[in-house]
């Protein structure tokens, strides 16, 4: 009697493993239509119920960036992830200020900067920064010095003023080096925007936006930087 029972347990266990693998690793189905996206986003904010979807940008086969225009000319975006055999809205915002989506928070090579600026702000280009402030620490009589880091990436904005950018291998390498250092001050992302006269201009069109995110989603807000704050 023991062998038949053992065989039953093995079969049941194999089925459970197979079904779980199929459920969690199945390939994504077709992405929702614009109407379906708007209906889903409306559950977070009613103001997006009459939105216009500007684009659907696949960051990879399971993560999608969707810029949109909501009522009152509010330029925002939503983020979507395929998991558990369904497309889930994991973040929606009615302001398009640049943020960093850490798809895998432990792997900086998966980080993407995303944004959507209103055309009335007359933004011509943007500079995006990774900053780690200088610091030192005294530990058991030993002084550990942490050098400052300031990396800069200039981004030319398109006519539509929305977009995404995957962090470069260089930036990912620097972030990994900061994460493993016991004395590193917390790094952060910053930005500023420029008009056609190369003057820093703050995009005021996104000031009154709101955002909502799902649990477990790593969205990092970024800092607007004045020139005096940069080295």
KAWONOR-V416050 format. One line per field, one symbol per residue. psi: psi as a letter, one per 30 degrees, with the letter a starting at -180 (. if undefined). A space follows every 50 residues. Layout:
# KAWONOR-V416050
psi=???
This chain:
# KAWONOR-V416050
psi=feeeeeeeeeeeeeeeeeeeeeefgkkkakklleeeeeeeeffekffgfh lkkeljjjeafgkkkjkljalghkjallkkkjkhhkkkjfkkkgkgkklk jiejffjffgkkkkljkkfffhkelkkkkkkkklllkjjhfkkkkjllkj kkjkjkklefglalkkkleeeeeeeeeeefkfgklkllkllllkafghkk kkjffgeglllkllkfkjjkklkkkleffl.
